[in-house]
């Protein structure tokens, strides 16, 4: 157990350059505290002590600002950086080496029984303020940019940004072999909204050119039409 705890601390040291020592992590990282509180909650929840489990998770939320439902399943070396405002729903599943930043929500979009919350595969990084909603799967080593809203399954290794989130970088472009802060591997990633606006601008320019061409053809066509010829003949008579 002690070795596993050291592994958890060292994983945080690797991912956050602001962490100077293991003591920093143990005493000054609310994400570390919240996950350690959650270590006890699933056992209580699974053995029917629902009220006690919820009370324990509520205590963790009070002290850390991070809400993790006791029914959520969390793997090894899970890191919540900064942490304030993170919400992890009841049927969420988080595999190993996942990183979340502040303001992330793993939320449900249904009120019935069964799976309602996301599954995050190993190595996923989710930037601050991102919303991952519904019983969807975020593939291994995927990156979700800050403030993205994800409503559909995400392939492994890609980078997604925007509302709703769209793929802006493939597995090769996302550099999945290295840690990527806030899930954004490059400052030069294309903005999908700007791309859509540029596409509409191009279509409008093409339509305007077409309309202009038709307008120039219209007078000559009217002049050569049978009705126009009869009108001209009547005027001459």
GROMACS elastic network, one bead per residue, 0.5 to 0.9 nm:
[ bonds ]
;  ai    aj funct       b0    kb
    1     4     6  0.51216   500
    1     5     6  0.63058   500
    1     6     6  0.87865   500
    2     5     6  0.50402   500
    2     6     6  0.63258   500
    2     7     6  0.87174   500
    3     6     6  0.50597   500
    3     7     6  0.62465   500
    3     8     6  0.87090   500
    4     7     6  0.50057   500
    4     8     6  0.62976   500
    4     9     6  0.87818   500
    4    76     6  0.84940   500
    4    77     6  0.88581   500
    5     8     6  0.50739   500
    5     9     6  0.63650   500
    5    10     6  0.86748   500
    6     9     6  0.51044   500
    6    10     6  0.60735   500
    6    11     6  0.85168   500
    6    22     6  0.84783   500
    7    10     6  0.51170   500
    7    11     6  0.60686   500
    7    12     6  0.87539   500
    7    76     6  0.87278   500
    7    77     6  0.70570   500
    8    11     6  0.52300   500
    8    12     6  0.66369   500
    8    13     6  0.89726   500
    8    32     6  0.83617   500
    8    76     6  0.72463   500
    8    78     6  0.74447   500
    8    79     6  0.82151   500
    9    12     6  0.52763   500
    9    13     6  0.64512   500
    9    14     6  0.88932   500
    9    22     6  0.63376   500
    9    25     6  0.65305   500
    9    26     6  0.75377   500
    9    32     6  0.79589   500
    9    77     6  0.80405   500
   10    14     6  0.62698   500
   10    15     6  0.87907   500
   10    22     6  0.73420   500
   10    25     6  0.89923   500
   10    77     6  0.87023   500
   11    14     6  0.52055   500
   11    15     6  0.64913   500
   11    16     6  0.88070   500
   11    77     6  0.59758   500
   11    78     6  0.82478   500
   11    79     6  0.77828   500
   11    97     6  0.80660   500
   12    15     6  0.52034   500
   12    16     6  0.59976   500
   12    17     6  0.89665   500
   12    19     6  0.76999   500
   12    22     6  0.89553   500
   12    25     6  0.74892   500
   12    32     6  0.85033   500
   12    77     6  0.77614   500
   12    78     6  0.84752   500
   12    79     6  0.63346   500
   12    80     6  0.88609   500
   12    81     6  0.85216   500
   13    16     6  0.54901   500
   13    17     6  0.68056   500
   13    18     6  0.82231   500
   13    19     6  0.57225   500
   13    20     6  0.74905   500
   13    21     6  0.73360   500
   13    22     6  0.74780   500
   13    25     6  0.77899   500
   14    17     6  0.71741   500
   14    19     6  0.86670   500
   14   179     6  0.89519   500
   15    19     6  0.87463   500
   15    79     6  0.84708   500
   15    99     6  0.87341   500
   15   179     6  0.69909   500
   15   180     6  0.86858   500
   15   181     6  0.80226   500
   16    19     6  0.57310   500
   16    20     6  0.89438   500
   16    81     6  0.79071   500
   16   181     6  0.86167   500
   17    20     6  0.73043   500
   19    22     6  0.77593   500
   19    23     6  0.89762   500
   19    24     6  0.61209   500
   19    25     6  0.66256   500
   19    29     6  0.89346   500
   20    23     6  0.81644   500
   20    24     6  0.63390   500
   20    25     6  0.82925   500
   21    24     6  0.52045   500
   21    25     6  0.67996   500
   21    26     6  0.89434   500
   22    25     6  0.51611   500
   22    26     6  0.62204   500
   22    27     6  0.86583   500
   23    26     6  0.50962   500
   23    27     6  0.60116   500
   23    28     6  0.78888   500
   24    27     6  0.55846   500
   24    28     6  0.53709   500
   24    29     6  0.70559   500
   25    28     6  0.55542   500
   25    29     6  0.50749   500
   25    30     6  0.85486   500
   25    32     6  0.69571   500
   25    33     6  0.89568   500
   26    29     6  0.64593   500
   26    30     6  0.88627   500
   26    32     6  0.70264   500
   26    33     6  0.75815   500
   27    30     6  0.83243   500
   27    32     6  0.88667   500
   27    33     6  0.83184   500
   28    32     6  0.85449   500
   28    33     6  0.86290   500
   29    32     6  0.54246   500
   29    33     6  0.65662   500
   29    34     6  0.88974   500
   29    64     6  0.88122   500
   29    80     6  0.88262   500
   29    81     6  0.79184   500
   29    82     6  0.73224   500
   29    83     6  0.86730   500
   30    34     6  0.60348   500
   30    35     6  0.86247   500
   30    63     6  0.79666   500
   30    64     6  0.51217   500
   30    65     6  0.79585   500
   30    66     6  0.79580   500
   30    80     6  0.80928   500
   30    81     6  0.82141   500
   30    82     6  0.70049   500
   30    83     6  0.66656   500
   30    84     6  0.82682   500
   31    34     6  0.51811   500
   31    35     6  0.63444   500
   31    36     6  0.86547   500
   31    64     6  0.72550   500
   31    66     6  0.73993   500
   31    79     6  0.65749   500
   31    81     6  0.60568   500
   31    82     6  0.66216   500
   31    83     6  0.55404   500
   31    84     6  0.85043   500
   32    35     6  0.54168   500
   32    36     6  0.62531   500
   32    37     6  0.87846   500
   32    78     6  0.86452   500
   32    79     6  0.70354   500
   32    80     6  0.71226   500
   32    81     6  0.86216   500
   33    36     6  0.51259   500
   33    37     6  0.62649   500
   33    38     6  0.86481   500
   33    60     6  0.76703   500
   33    63     6  0.87673   500
   33    64     6  0.72619   500
   34    37     6  0.52138   500
   34    38     6  0.62669   500
   34    39     6  0.88154   500
   34    57     6  0.83618   500
   34    60     6  0.56548   500
   34    61     6  0.73046   500
   34    63     6  0.83915   500
   34    64     6  0.63429   500
   34    65     6  0.85791   500
   34    66     6  0.65126   500
   34    67     6  0.80343   500
   34    68     6  0.77497   500
   34    80     6  0.86261   500
   34    83     6  0.89471   500
   35    39     6  0.62796   500
   35    60     6  0.87330   500
   35    68     6  0.81646   500
   35    74     6  0.86086   500
   35    78     6  0.78381   500
   35    79     6  0.82928   500
   35    80     6  0.83495   500
   36    39     6  0.51091   500
   36    40     6  0.75985   500
   37    40     6  0.60683   500
   37    41     6  0.70700   500
   37    56     6  0.74035   500
   37    57     6  0.70571   500
   37    59     6  0.86487   500
   37    60     6  0.61671   500
   38    42     6  0.70190   500
   38    53     6  0.89765   500
   38    56     6  0.80992   500
   38    57     6  0.66668   500
   38    60     6  0.78984   500
   38    68     6  0.70581   500
   38    69     6  0.81888   500
   38    70     6  0.65665   500
   38    72     6  0.88640   500
   38    74     6  0.87825   500
   39    42     6  0.68231   500
   39    43     6  0.80859   500
   39    70     6  0.88915   500
   39    74     6  0.87116   500
   40    43     6  0.59169   500
   40    44     6  0.68227   500
   40    53     6  0.80657   500
   40    56     6  0.84409   500
   40    70     6  0.84414   500
   41    44     6  0.52666   500
   41    45     6  0.60842   500
   41    46     6  0.85327   500
   41    52     6  0.83589   500
   41    53     6  0.50606   500
   41    54     6  0.77097   500
   41    56     6  0.68528   500
   41    57     6  0.68814   500
   41    69     6  0.82778   500
   41    71     6  0.76370   500
   42    46     6  0.58360   500
   42    47     6  0.84530   500
   42    53     6  0.74133   500
   42    69     6  0.87731   500
   42    70     6  0.51404   500
   42    71     6  0.57488   500
   42    72     6  0.73069   500
   42    73     6  0.75482   500
   43    46     6  0.51327   500
   43    47     6  0.61964   500
   43    48     6  0.87797   500
   43    49     6  0.85772   500
   43    53     6  0.83437   500
   43    70     6  0.85190   500
   44    47     6  0.52769   500
   44    48     6  0.64549   500
   44    49     6  0.50467   500
   44    50     6  0.67188   500
   44    51     6  0.89282   500
   44    52     6  0.71229   500
   44    53     6  0.54482   500
   44    70     6  0.80560   500
   45    48     6  0.53975   500
   45    49     6  0.53910   500
   45    50     6  0.50309   500
   45    51     6  0.83063   500
   45    52     6  0.80864   500
   45    53     6  0.55916   500
   45    54     6  0.81020   500
   45    70     6  0.61650   500
   45    71     6  0.63006   500
   46    49     6  0.74398   500
   46    50     6  0.80756   500
   46    70     6  0.88971   500
   46    71     6  0.77048   500
   47    50     6  0.80696   500
   48    51     6  0.85487   500
   48    53     6  0.88890   500
   49    52     6  0.55401   500
   49    53     6  0.61126   500
   49    54     6  0.86826   500
   50    53     6  0.50767   500
   50    54     6  0.60841   500
   50    55     6  0.84714   500
   50    70     6  0.83752   500
   51    54     6  0.51578   500
   51    55     6  0.60353   500
   51    56     6  0.85662   500
   52    56     6  0.61075   500
   52    57     6  0.86165   500
   53    56     6  0.51504   500
   53    57     6  0.62712   500
   53    58     6  0.85721   500
   53    69     6  0.86575   500
   53    70     6  0.60434   500
   53    71     6  0.88007   500
   54    57     6  0.50801   500
   54    58     6  0.60351   500
   54    59     6  0.86426   500
   54    69     6  0.72302   500
   54    70     6  0.64183   500
   55    59     6  0.62876   500
   55    60     6  0.87338   500
   56    59     6  0.51286   500
   56    60     6  0.64086   500
   56    61     6  0.87210   500
   56    70     6  0.84380   500
   57    60     6  0.50026   500
   57    61     6  0.61938   500
   57    62     6  0.86420   500
   57    67     6  0.70536   500
   57    68     6  0.64819   500
   57    69     6  0.65858   500
   57    70     6  0.64340   500
   58    62     6  0.61157   500
   58    63     6  0.87636   500
   58    67     6  0.73369   500
   58    68     6  0.85396   500
   58    69     6  0.87761   500
   59    62     6  0.50318   500
   59    63     6  0.64446   500
   59    64     6  0.86246   500
   60    63     6  0.54158   500
   60    64     6  0.59912   500
   60    65     6  0.76938   500
   60    66     6  0.71728   500
   60    67     6  0.74061   500
   60    68     6  0.83389   500
   61    64     6  0.52326   500
   61    67     6  0.50341   500
   61    68     6  0.76010   500
   62    65     6  0.59127   500
   62    66     6  0.79336   500
   62    67     6  0.86522   500
   63    66     6  0.82569   500
   64    67     6  0.83011   500
   64    83     6  0.76218   500
   64    84     6  0.69846   500
   65    83     6  0.70216   500
   65    85     6  0.57737   500
   65    86     6  0.73461   500
   66    80     6  0.89083   500
   66    83     6  0.60876   500
   66    84     6  0.57444   500
   66    85     6  0.57089   500
   66    87     6  0.63088   500
   66    88     6  0.83765   500
   66   102     6  0.88528   500
   67    85     6  0.75082   500
   67    86     6  0.61190   500
   67    88     6  0.61848   500
   67    89     6  0.82804   500
   68    71     6  0.83522   500
   68    72     6  0.69867   500
   68    86     6  0.80221   500
   68    87     6  0.60693   500
   68    89     6  0.66061   500
   68    90     6  0.78160   500
   69    72     6  0.55784   500
   69    87     6  0.81916   500
   69    88     6  0.61579   500
   69    89     6  0.55210   500
   69    90     6  0.50070   500
   69    91     6  0.83658   500
   69    92     6  0.86390   500
   70    73     6  0.81583   500
   70    89     6  0.87038   500
   70    90     6  0.67618   500
   71    89     6  0.78784   500
   71    91     6  0.62284   500
   71    92     6  0.78894   500
   72    88     6  0.71435   500
   72    89     6  0.64650   500
   72    91     6  0.53308   500
   72    93     6  0.60735   500
   72    94     6  0.80127   500
   73    90     6  0.84529   500
   73    91     6  0.74706   500
   73    92     6  0.63209   500
   73    94     6  0.60575   500
   73    95     6  0.81275   500
   74    78     6  0.72824   500
   74    92     6  0.82150   500
   74    93     6  0.61032   500
   74    95     6  0.61377   500
   74    96     6  0.76924   500
   75    78     6  0.64646   500
   75    93     6  0.82074   500
   75    94     6  0.57630   500
   75    97     6  0.75545   500
   75    98     6  0.82230   500
   75   122     6  0.86216   500
   76    94     6  0.88879   500
   76    95     6  0.70412   500
   76    97     6  0.62929   500
   76    98     6  0.83622   500
   77    96     6  0.59477   500
   77    98     6  0.71489   500
   77    99     6  0.86991   500
   78    94     6  0.80861   500
   78    95     6  0.80372   500
   78    96     6  0.63495   500
   78    97     6  0.53213   500
   78    98     6  0.51255   500
   78    99     6  0.61151   500
   78   100     6  0.82942   500
   79    97     6  0.74074   500
   79    98     6  0.64120   500
   79   100     6  0.64139   500
   79   101     6  0.84577   500
   80    83     6  0.54144   500
   80    86     6  0.82568   500
   80    98     6  0.85443   500
   80    99     6  0.58632   500
   80   101     6  0.57162   500
   80   102     6  0.74445   500
   81    84     6  0.87344   500
   81    99     6  0.73536   500
   81   100     6  0.62648   500
   81   102     6  0.65553   500
   82   100     6  0.89468   500
   82   101     6  0.63685   500
   82   102     6  0.56249   500
   83    86     6  0.57528   500
   83   100     6  0.77286   500
   83   101     6  0.59314   500
   83   103     6  0.69625   500
   83   104     6  0.83646   500
   84   101     6  0.84816   500
   84   102     6  0.52340   500
   84   103     6  0.62281   500
   84   104     6  0.89376   500
   85   102     6  0.59820   500
   85   104     6  0.69687   500
   85   105     6  0.81360   500
   85   129     6  0.86995   500
   86   100     6  0.81546   500
   86   101     6  0.76624   500
   86   102     6  0.57495   500
   86   105     6  0.57954   500
   86   106     6  0.82543   500
   86   129     6  0.85400   500
   87   103     6  0.75660   500
   87   104     6  0.64113   500
   87   106     6  0.60872   500
   87   107     6  0.73977   500
   88    91     6  0.85909   500
   88    92     6  0.65575   500
   88   104     6  0.82576   500
   88   105     6  0.61281   500
   88   107     6  0.67004   500
   88   117     6  0.84195   500
   89    92     6  0.55150   500
   89   105     6  0.80493   500
   89   106     6  0.58375   500
   89   107     6  0.55429   500
   89   108     6  0.69091   500
   89   116     6  0.83121   500
   89   117     6  0.61901   500
   89   118     6  0.84223   500
   90    93     6  0.88408   500
   90   107     6  0.86607   500
   90   108     6  0.86008   500
   90   115     6  0.88248   500
   90   116     6  0.80083   500
   90   117     6  0.71092   500
   91   108     6  0.84337   500
   91   114     6  0.78196   500
   91   115     6  0.57258   500
   91   116     6  0.60373   500
   91   117     6  0.52060   500
   91   118     6  0.74821   500
   91   119     6  0.84918   500
   91   135     6  0.84485   500
   92   106     6  0.69024   500
   92   107     6  0.80999   500
   92   108     6  0.88108   500
   92   115     6  0.80824   500
   92   116     6  0.77042   500
   92   118     6  0.51987   500
   92   119     6  0.57559   500
   92   120     6  0.80416   500
   92   135     6  0.82130   500
   93   117     6  0.78520   500
   93   118     6  0.65803   500
   93   120     6  0.61825   500
   93   121     6  0.82252   500
   94    97     6  0.88686   500
   94    98     6  0.70642   500
   94   118     6  0.84043   500
   94   119     6  0.59148   500
   94   121     6  0.63765   500
   94   122     6  0.75650   500
   95    98     6  0.66580   500
   95   119     6  0.80041   500
   95   120     6  0.61304   500
   95   121     6  0.51415   500
   95   123     6  0.78536   500
   95   124     6  0.86480   500
   96   120     6  0.89662   500
   96   121     6  0.73918   500
   96   123     6  0.65952   500
   96   124     6  0.87637   500
   97   121     6  0.88675   500
   97   122     6  0.57333   500
   97   124     6  0.73267   500
   97   125     6  0.88489   500
   98   120     6  0.75434   500
   98   121     6  0.76673   500
   98   122     6  0.59652   500
   98   125     6  0.59921   500
   98   126     6  0.83464   500
   98   141     6  0.84757   500
   99   123     6  0.74141   500
   99   124     6  0.63753   500
   99   126     6  0.63672   500
   99   127     6  0.85303   500
   99   182     6  0.87410   500
   99   183     6  0.89848   500
  100   103     6  0.87093   500
  100   104     6  0.67404   500
  100   124     6  0.83817   500
  100   125     6  0.60538   500
  100   126     6  0.50087   500
  100   127     6  0.64377   500
  100   128     6  0.73576   500
  100   182     6  0.80780   500
  101   104     6  0.63155   500
  101   125     6  0.83250   500
  101   126     6  0.64215   500
  101   127     6  0.53921   500
  101   129     6  0.76001   500
  101   130     6  0.86466   500
  101   146     6  0.87294   500
  101   182     6  0.68563   500
  102   127     6  0.76976   500
  102   129     6  0.64136   500
  102   130     6  0.88445   500
  103   127     6  0.86227   500
  103   128     6  0.54788   500
  103   130     6  0.69945   500
  103   131     6  0.84531   500
  103   147     6  0.87953   500
  104   126     6  0.74022   500
  104   127     6  0.73542   500
  104   128     6  0.58127   500
  104   131     6  0.58429   500
  104   132     6  0.78039   500
  104   146     6  0.87879   500
  104   147     6  0.83683   500
  105   129     6  0.74757   500
  105   130     6  0.65976   500
  105   132     6  0.60570   500
  105   133     6  0.76220   500
  106   117     6  0.63528   500
  106   118     6  0.61548   500
  106   119     6  0.87963   500
  106   130     6  0.87907   500
  106   131     6  0.64062   500
  106   132     6  0.50178   500
  106   133     6  0.59620   500
  106   134     6  0.79797   500
  107   116     6  0.77160   500
  107   117     6  0.54858   500
  107   118     6  0.71605   500
  107   131     6  0.73598   500
  107   132     6  0.62676   500
  107   134     6  0.62074   500
  107   135     6  0.86811   500
  108   111     6  0.78193   500
  108   115     6  0.86131   500
  108   118     6  0.76410   500
  108   132     6  0.85743   500
  108   133     6  0.55305   500
  108   135     6  0.70036   500
  109   116     6  0.65963   500
  109   117     6  0.76782   500
  109   133     6  0.63025   500
  109   134     6  0.50175   500
  109   135     6  0.80287   500
  110   113     6  0.85048   500
  110   116     6  0.61209   500
  110   117     6  0.88494   500
  110   134     6  0.73959   500
  110   135     6  0.89961   500
  111   116     6  0.78007   500
  112   115     6  0.86808   500
  112   116     6  0.79181   500
  113   116     6  0.77143   500
  115   118     6  0.83028   500
  115   134     6  0.84517   500
  115   135     6  0.59277   500
  116   133     6  0.85042   500
  116   134     6  0.54988   500
  116   136     6  0.84897   500
  117   132     6  0.82885   500
  117   133     6  0.65510   500
  117   136     6  0.70594   500
  118   132     6  0.66966   500
  118   133     6  0.64969   500
  118   134     6  0.57133   500
  118   137     6  0.58013   500
  118   138     6  0.75009   500
  119   135     6  0.70774   500
  119   136     6  0.62529   500
  119   138     6  0.62361   500
  119   139     6  0.85236   500
  120   123     6  0.83951   500
  120   124     6  0.64512   500
  120   136     6  0.86468   500
  120   137     6  0.60535   500
  120   139     6  0.66988   500
  120   140     6  0.74910   500
  120   142     6  0.89584   500
  121   124     6  0.62309   500
  121   137     6  0.74316   500
  121   138     6  0.60931   500
  121   139     6  0.53538   500
  121   141     6  0.72647   500
  121   142     6  0.83520   500
  121   156     6  0.84002   500
  122   139     6  0.77741   500
  122   140     6  0.50529   500
  122   141     6  0.62272   500
  122   142     6  0.88193   500
  123   139     6  0.88180   500
  123   140     6  0.58464   500
  123   142     6  0.72400   500
  123   143     6  0.88308   500
  123   176     6  0.83998   500
  123   179     6  0.88154   500
  124   138     6  0.74121   500
  124   139     6  0.73732   500
  124   140     6  0.59981   500
  124   142     6  0.50189   500
  124   143     6  0.59873   500
  124   144     6  0.80447   500
  124   156     6  0.87392   500
  124   157     6  0.84403   500
  124   183     6  0.83953   500
  125   141     6  0.71043   500
  125   142     6  0.65681   500
  125   144     6  0.63143   500
  125   145     6  0.84514   500
  125   179     6  0.84654   500
  125   180     6  0.74476   500
  125   181     6  0.78193   500
  125   182     6  0.68779   500
  125   183     6  0.52080   500
  125   184     6  0.89599   500
  126   129     6  0.86210   500
  126   130     6  0.67161   500
  126   142     6  0.84147   500
  126   143     6  0.59952   500
  126   145     6  0.63331   500
  126   146     6  0.71751   500
  126   181     6  0.88971   500
  126   182     6  0.62738   500
  126   183     6  0.55286   500
  127   130     6  0.59969   500
  127   143     6  0.79117   500
  127   144     6  0.59422   500
  127   147     6  0.71537   500
  127   148     6  0.81620   500
  127   181     6  0.76855   500
  127   183     6  0.52166   500
  127   184     6  0.76500   500
  128   145     6  0.76039   500
  128   147     6  0.63156   500
  128   148     6  0.88364   500
  128   182     6  0.65670   500
  128   183     6  0.88409   500
  129   145     6  0.87792   500
  129   146     6  0.56009   500
  129   148     6  0.73289   500
  129   149     6  0.89213   500
  130   144     6  0.72546   500
  130   145     6  0.69690   500
  130   146     6  0.53255   500
  130   149     6  0.58788   500
  130   150     6  0.78252   500
  131   147     6  0.69290   500
  131   148     6  0.62569   500
  131   150     6  0.61668   500
  131   151     6  0.85112   500
  132   136     6  0.81194   500
  132   138     6  0.88079   500
  132   148     6  0.81808   500
  132   149     6  0.61010   500
  132   151     6  0.65141   500
  132   152     6  0.87695   500
  133   136     6  0.72709   500
  133   149     6  0.76339   500
  133   150     6  0.62599   500
  133   151     6  0.55344   500
  133   152     6  0.82685   500
  134   137     6  0.89670   500
  134   150     6  0.87839   500
  134   151     6  0.66421   500
  134   152     6  0.81162   500
  135   151     6  0.89020   500
  135   152     6  0.87494   500
  135   153     6  0.87578   500
  136   150     6  0.87590   500
  136   151     6  0.72363   500
  136   152     6  0.59595   500
  136   153     6  0.50841   500
  136   154     6  0.79503   500
  137   152     6  0.77279   500
  137   154     6  0.62570   500
  137   155     6  0.82801   500
  138   141     6  0.85158   500
  138   142     6  0.66463   500
  138   143     6  0.88392   500
  138   152     6  0.86087   500
  138   153     6  0.58584   500
  138   155     6  0.65843   500
  138   156     6  0.69769   500
  139   142     6  0.56874   500
  139   153     6  0.77161   500
  139   154     6  0.56079   500
  139   157     6  0.68305   500
  139   158     6  0.83778   500
  140   155     6  0.76756   500
  140   157     6  0.61118   500
  141   156     6  0.58693   500
  141   158     6  0.76323   500
  141   171     6  0.86351   500
  141   176     6  0.58900   500
  141   177     6  0.84595   500
  142   154     6  0.73622   500
  142   155     6  0.70809   500
  142   156     6  0.51588   500
  142   158     6  0.50012   500
  142   159     6  0.59861   500
  142   160     6  0.80816   500
  142   171     6  0.80237   500
  142   174     6  0.81480   500
  142   176     6  0.75722   500
  142   183     6  0.81973   500
  143   156     6  0.87848   500
  143   157     6  0.70164   500
  143   158     6  0.61937   500
  143   160     6  0.63640   500
  143   161     6  0.87657   500
  143   174     6  0.75599   500
  143   176     6  0.84373   500
  143   180     6  0.81040   500
  143   182     6  0.81976   500
  143   184     6  0.69280   500
  143   185     6  0.83506   500
  144   147     6  0.86214   500
  144   148     6  0.67282   500
  144   149     6  0.88495   500
  144   150     6  0.82932   500
  144   158     6  0.84294   500
  144   159     6  0.58183   500
  144   160     6  0.50359   500
  144   161     6  0.62077   500
  144   165     6  0.82351   500
  144   182     6  0.78863   500
  144   183     6  0.53277   500
  144   184     6  0.74348   500
  145   148     6  0.57654   500
  145   159     6  0.71995   500
  145   160     6  0.60394   500
  145   162     6  0.77363   500
  145   165     6  0.86493   500
  145   182     6  0.64430   500
  145   183     6  0.50769   500
  145   184     6  0.56090   500
  146   161     6  0.72366   500
  146   162     6  0.84734   500
  146   182     6  0.65934   500
  146   183     6  0.73385   500
  146   184     6  0.79535   500
  147   161     6  0.77273   500
  147   162     6  0.72240   500
  147   163     6  0.79498   500
  148   160     6  0.74675   500
  148   161     6  0.51394   500
  148   163     6  0.55897   500
  148   164     6  0.67843   500
  148   165     6  0.54969   500
  148   166     6  0.87573   500
  149   161     6  0.78414   500
  149   162     6  0.66674   500
  149   163     6  0.51760   500
  149   164     6  0.51236   500
  149   165     6  0.53869   500
  150   153     6  0.79653   500
  150   154     6  0.81681   500
  150   160     6  0.83879   500
  150   161     6  0.86189   500
  150   162     6  0.85767   500
  150   163     6  0.76311   500
  150   164     6  0.61009   500
  150   165     6  0.52485   500
  150   166     6  0.83354   500
  151   154     6  0.89784   500
  151   164     6  0.71577   500
  151   165     6  0.76724   500
  152   165     6  0.86517   500
  154   157     6  0.87403   500
  154   158     6  0.76472   500
  154   159     6  0.89499   500
  154   160     6  0.82295   500
  154   167     6  0.85626   500
  155   158     6  0.63241   500
  156   159     6  0.89980   500
  156   171     6  0.73219   500
  157   169     6  0.88491   500
  157   170     6  0.68325   500
  157   172     6  0.78396   500
  157   173     6  0.89785   500
  157   174     6  0.67403   500
  157   175     6  0.82435   500
  157   176     6  0.61131   500
  158   167     6  0.66100   500
  158   168     6  0.76925   500
  158   169     6  0.56981   500
  158   172     6  0.81584   500
  158   173     6  0.79207   500
  158   174     6  0.60836   500
  158   176     6  0.83496   500
  159   166     6  0.82430   500
  159   167     6  0.57433   500
  159   168     6  0.58614   500
  159   169     6  0.50257   500
  159   170     6  0.66029   500
  159   171     6  0.76011   500
  159   173     6  0.83465   500
  159   174     6  0.60360   500
  159   183     6  0.73929   500
  159   184     6  0.73700   500
  159   185     6  0.81104   500
  160   165     6  0.56064   500
  160   166     6  0.51057   500
  160   168     6  0.56654   500
  160   169     6  0.71610   500
  160   183     6  0.86855   500
  160   184     6  0.87706   500
  161   164     6  0.78739   500
  161   166     6  0.56466   500
  161   167     6  0.67784   500
  161   168     6  0.68714   500
  161   184     6  0.87390   500
  161   191     6  0.77343   500
  161   192     6  0.76655   500
  162   166     6  0.61970   500
  162   167     6  0.89173   500
  162   191     6  0.75083   500
  162   192     6  0.66710   500
  162   193     6  0.73630   500
  163   166     6  0.77243   500
  163   192     6  0.89720   500
  163   193     6  0.85271   500
  165   192     6  0.86503   500
  166   192     6  0.69668   500
  167   170     6  0.73914   500
  167   192     6  0.84853   500
  168   189     6  0.66857   500
  168   190     6  0.64034   500
  168   191     6  0.77613   500
  168   192     6  0.73161   500
  169   172     6  0.78305   500
  169   173     6  0.54246   500
  169   174     6  0.58558   500
  169   185     6  0.89677   500
  169   189     6  0.74282   500
  169   190     6  0.86312   500
  170   173     6  0.51688   500
  170   174     6  0.60289   500
  170   175     6  0.89975   500
  171   174     6  0.52009   500
  171   175     6  0.68653   500
  171   176     6  0.67183   500
  172   175     6  0.58754   500
  172   176     6  0.74230   500
  173   176     6  0.82635   500
  173   185     6  0.80597   500
  173   186     6  0.88889   500
  174   177     6  0.86616   500
  174   180     6  0.86137   500
  174   183     6  0.89257   500
  174   184     6  0.80744   500
  174   185     6  0.58335   500
  174   186     6  0.81803   500
  175   178     6  0.60228   500
  175   179     6  0.81736   500
  175   180     6  0.79763   500
  175   185     6  0.69401   500
  176   179     6  0.72106   500
  176   180     6  0.79850   500
  176   185     6  0.89710   500
  179   183     6  0.85663   500
  179   185     6  0.88039   500
  180   183     6  0.54423   500
  180   184     6  0.63270   500
  180   185     6  0.56869   500
  181   184     6  0.64880   500
  181   185     6  0.75365   500
  182   185     6  0.83487   500
  184   187     6  0.73679   500
  184   189     6  0.81367   500
  185   188     6  0.88299   500
  185   189     6  0.80957   500
  186   189     6  0.58073   500
  187   190     6  0.88696   500
  188   191     6  0.89647   500
  190   193     6  0.88214   500
  190   194     6  0.78695   500
  190   195     6  0.73950   500
  191   194     6  0.53544   500
  191   195     6  0.62630   500
  191   196     6  0.88108   500
  192   196     6  0.61830   500
  192   197     6  0.86651   500
  193   196     6  0.51483   500
  193   197     6  0.63087   500
  193   198     6  0.86564   500
  194   197     6  0.50393   500
  194   198     6  0.60932   500
  194   199     6  0.85820   500
  195   198     6  0.51059   500
  195   199     6  0.62453   500
  195   200     6  0.87814   500
  196   199     6  0.50748   500
  196   200     6  0.63520   500
  196   201     6  0.86567   500
  197   200     6  0.51195   500
  197   201     6  0.61228   500
  197   202     6  0.86723   500
  198   202     6  0.62696   500
  198   203     6  0.87382   500
  199   202     6  0.51969   500
  199   203     6  0.63902   500
  199   204     6  0.87746   500
  200   203     6  0.50577   500
  200   204     6  0.61736   500
  200   205     6  0.86379   500
  201   204     6  0.51374   500
  201   205     6  0.62545   500
  201   206     6  0.87125   500
  202   205     6  0.51613   500
  202   206     6  0.62951   500
  202   207     6  0.87217   500
  203   206     6  0.50982   500
  203   207     6  0.62006   500
  203   208     6  0.86018   500
  204   207     6  0.50767   500
  204   208     6  0.60665   500
  204   209     6  0.85992   500
  205   208     6  0.51028   500
  205   209     6  0.62452   500
  205   210     6  0.86507   500
  206   209     6  0.52113   500
  206   210     6  0.62601   500
  206   211     6  0.87523   500
  207   210     6  0.50131   500
  207   211     6  0.61585   500
  207   212     6  0.85975   500
  208   211     6  0.51653   500
  208   212     6  0.61837   500
  208   213     6  0.86510   500
  209   212     6  0.51445   500
  209   213     6  0.62441   500
  209   214     6  0.87458   500
  210   213     6  0.51486   500
  210   214     6  0.62986   500
  210   215     6  0.86970   500
  211   214     6  0.51115   500
  211   215     6  0.61656   500
  211   216     6  0.87628   500
  212   215     6  0.51250   500
  212   216     6  0.63943   500
  212   217     6  0.88221   500
  213   216     6  0.53116   500
  213   217     6  0.64652   500
  213   218     6  0.88578   500
  214   217     6  0.51225   500
  214   218     6  0.61790   500
  215   218     6  0.51942   500
  215   219     6  0.76300   500
  216   219     6  0.67517   500
  216   220     6  0.79085   500
  217   220     6  0.57662   500
  217   221     6  0.63423   500
  217   222     6  0.88419   500
  218   221     6  0.52183   500
  218   222     6  0.61879   500
  218   223     6  0.87022   500
  219   222     6  0.51281   500
  219   223     6  0.61853   500
  219   224     6  0.88490   500
  220   223     6  0.50767   500
  220   224     6  0.64358   500
  220   225     6  0.87865   500
  221   224     6  0.53567   500
  221   225     6  0.62535   500
  222   225     6  0.52988   500
  222   226     6  0.87365   500
  222   227     6  0.83774   500
  222   228     6  0.64780   500
  223   226     6  0.85511   500
  223   227     6  0.87049   500
  223   228     6  0.56195   500
  223   229     6  0.72398   500
  224   227     6  0.84271   500
  224   228     6  0.65194   500
  224   229     6  0.67375   500
  225   228     6  0.52876   500
  225   229     6  0.64489   500
  225   230     6  0.89639   500
  226   229     6  0.51112   500
  226   230     6  0.63209   500
  226   231     6  0.86459   500
  227   230     6  0.52393   500
  227   231     6  0.62157   500
  227   232     6  0.86589   500
  228   231     6  0.50934   500
  228   232     6  0.61910   500
  228   233     6  0.86798   500
  229   232     6  0.51197   500
  229   233     6  0.62139   500
  229   234     6  0.86963   500
  230   233     6  0.50422   500
  230   234     6  0.61869   500
  230   235     6  0.86652   500
  231   234     6  0.51651   500
  231   235     6  0.63082   500
  231   236     6  0.87646   500
  232   235     6  0.51816   500
  232   236     6  0.63440   500
  232   237     6  0.88539   500
  233   236     6  0.51549   500
  233   237     6  0.63429   500
  234   237     6  0.51999   500
